Amino acid sequence: MSGSTVLRPASAVRRLTAGLCLLTLVGCAGMLPQAEKSIDPEQGWTEQVQSQLAARVLARWDALIAGNFDKAYEFETPAYRSVFSIQQYRGRFGSAVGWKSARILSTKYDENHTVAVSVAVDYEALVSGAGNVRSVREMPEKWLYSDGEWWYISQ
């Protein structure tokens, strides 16, 4: 055969295999999970930014409710943790009040990477002469966005 357009069987198989591999890769790429986008409040007070903050606020309260002060300490700003040890942090909490649940009532972003968060905390306390009394208290909190994360600001 003198024609230059004739493919050898091995060459045709390689090209077909390479083409199928390419199609498979392209098809699978659409099934891969999308990478998490960086959440930055400088891009605006978006639903995604609010969700990230809410998750951090509630995770901190979950740790406090469980009495896991080591975990709750991790939500403090890096500056706070550089000054106050975990032992000092734990010392802030007594045992007279037992937190039962927490929910976010409101958030107010102030454009300076801080947010005022109002949290309703359901708690139970031992009251002299009345026994255990259950109540709800609104707790004001401040949160700071820094280095790609939300941090609780101790007051």
C-alpha positions as CSV (number, residue, x, y, z in Angstrom):
1,M,0.0,0.0,0.0
2,S,1.4,3.3,-1.0
3,G,-1.2,5.7,0.5
4,S,0.0,7.8,3.4
5,T,-3.4,8.1,5.0
6,V,-3.6,4.4,6.0
7,L,-3.3,3.9,9.7
8,R,-1.7,0.9,11.1
9,P,-3.9,-1.1,13.5
10,A,-1.7,-0.5,16.5
11,S,-1.6,3.3,15.8
12,A,-5.4,3.4,15.4
13,V,-6.0,1.5,18.7
14,R,-3.6,3.9,20.5
15,R,-5.4,7.0,19.2
16,L,-8.8,5.5,19.9
17,T,-7.7,4.6,23.5
18,A,-6.2,8.1,24.0
19,G,-9.5,9.7,22.8
20,L,-11.6,7.6,25.1
21,C,-9.4,8.4,28.0
22,L,-9.7,12.1,27.3
23,L,-13.5,11.9,27.0
24,T,-13.6,9.9,30.3
25,L,-11.5,12.5,32.1
26,V,-13.6,15.4,30.8
27,G,-16.8,13.6,31.8
28,C,-15.5,12.8,35.3
29,A,-14.2,16.4,35.8
30,G,-17.9,17.5,35.8
31,M,-18.6,15.0,38.6
32,L,-15.8,16.2,41.0
33,P,-17.0,18.4,43.9
34,Q,-16.4,22.0,43.4
35,A,-13.5,23.5,45.5
36,E,-14.7,25.5,48.4
37,K,-14.6,29.2,47.5
38,S,-12.8,31.5,49.8
39,I,-15.4,33.3,52.0
40,D,-14.4,36.9,52.5
41,P,-16.8,39.5,53.8
42,E,-14.9,42.1,51.7
43,Q,-16.8,40.5,48.8
44,G,-20.0,41.5,50.6
45,W,-22.3,40.3,53.4
46,T,-23.4,37.4,51.3
47,E,-25.5,34.4,52.4
48,Q,-22.4,32.3,52.2
49,V,-20.5,34.6,54.6
50,Q,-23.5,34.6,57.0
51,S,-23.7,30.8,56.9
52,Q,-20.0,30.5,57.7
53,L,-20.4,32.9,60.7
54,A,-23.5,31.1,61.9
55,A,-21.8,27.8,61.8
56,R,-18.9,29.1,63.9
57,V,-21.2,30.8,66.4
58,L,-23.3,27.7,66.9
59,A,-20.3,25.3,67.0
60,R,-18.8,27.5,69.8
61,W,-22.1,27.3,71.7
62,D,-22.3,23.5,71.1
63,A,-18.8,23.2,72.7
64,L,-19.8,25.4,75.7
65,I,-23.1,23.5,76.2
66,A,-21.1,20.2,76.2
67,G,-18.7,21.6,78.7
68,N,-15.9,21.2,76.2
69,F,-14.0,24.4,77.1
70,D,-10.9,23.3,75.2
71,K,-12.9,23.2,72.0
72,A,-14.7,26.5,72.8
73,Y,-11.2,28.1,73.4
74,E,-10.3,27.4,69.8
75,F,-12.9,30.0,68.7
76,E,-11.2,32.8,70.6
77,T,-9.2,35.2,68.5
78,P,-5.5,34.3,68.0
79,A,-4.6,37.5,69.9
80,Y,-6.7,36.4,72.9
81,R,-5.1,32.9,72.9
82,S,-1.6,34.5,72.8
83,V,-2.3,36.3,76.1
84,F,-4.7,33.9,78.0
85,S,-3.9,30.2,78.5
86,I,-6.5,27.5,78.3
87,Q,-6.4,27.2,82.1
88,Q,-7.2,30.9,82.4
89,Y,-10.0,30.5,79.9
90,R,-11.5,27.5,81.7
91,G,-11.4,29.5,85.0
92,R,-14.0,31.9,83.6
93,F,-16.7,29.3,83.8
94,G,-18.4,28.0,86.9
95,S,-20.9,25.3,87.4
96,A,-23.9,27.2,88.7
97,V,-25.5,27.6,85.3
98,G,-26.0,24.8,82.8
99,W,-26.5,25.9,79.2
100,K,-29.1,23.8,77.3
101,S,-29.3,25.3,73.8
102,A,-28.5,28.4,71.7
103,R,-29.9,30.0,68.6
104,I,-28.9,33.1,66.7
105,L,-31.5,35.9,66.8
106,S,-29.7,38.5,64.7
107,T,-26.4,39.5,63.1
108,K,-25.2,43.0,62.2
109,Y,-22.2,43.4,60.0
110,D,-20.3,46.7,60.5
111,E,-18.0,46.7,57.4
112,N,-14.9,46.6,59.7
113,H,-14.8,42.8,59.6
114,T,-16.7,42.6,62.9
115,V,-20.3,41.4,63.5
116,A,-22.6,42.0,66.4
117,V,-24.4,38.7,67.0
118,S,-27.4,38.3,69.3
119,V,-27.7,34.7,70.6
120,A,-30.7,33.4,72.7
121,V,-29.3,31.0,75.2
122,D,-31.6,28.6,77.1
123,Y,-30.1,27.8,80.5
124,E,-30.9,26.2,83.8
125,A,-29.6,27.6,87.1
126,L,-29.9,26.5,90.7
127,V,-31.8,29.3,92.6
128,S,-31.8,29.3,96.3
129,G,-35.2,28.4,97.6
130,A,-36.6,27.8,94.1
131,G,-34.5,24.9,92.9
132,N,-33.6,24.6,89.3
133,V,-35.0,27.4,87.2
134,R,-34.9,27.3,83.4
135,S,-34.9,30.5,81.4
136,V,-33.6,32.2,78.2
137,R,-31.2,35.1,78.0
138,E,-30.2,37.1,75.0
139,M,-26.4,37.2,74.8
140,P,-24.6,39.9,72.8
141,E,-21.4,38.7,71.1
142,K,-18.8,40.2,68.8
143,W,-17.1,38.2,66.1
144,L,-14.1,39.2,63.9
145,Y,-13.2,38.0,60.5
146,S,-9.4,37.6,60.2
147,D,-7.1,35.4,58.2
148,G,-10.0,33.7,56.4
149,E,-11.9,32.7,59.6
150,W,-14.4,34.1,62.1
151,W,-13.2,34.5,65.6
152,Y,-15.1,35.2,68.9
153,I,-14.0,38.4,70.6
154,S,-14.1,37.9,74.4
155,Q,-15.5,40.9,76.3
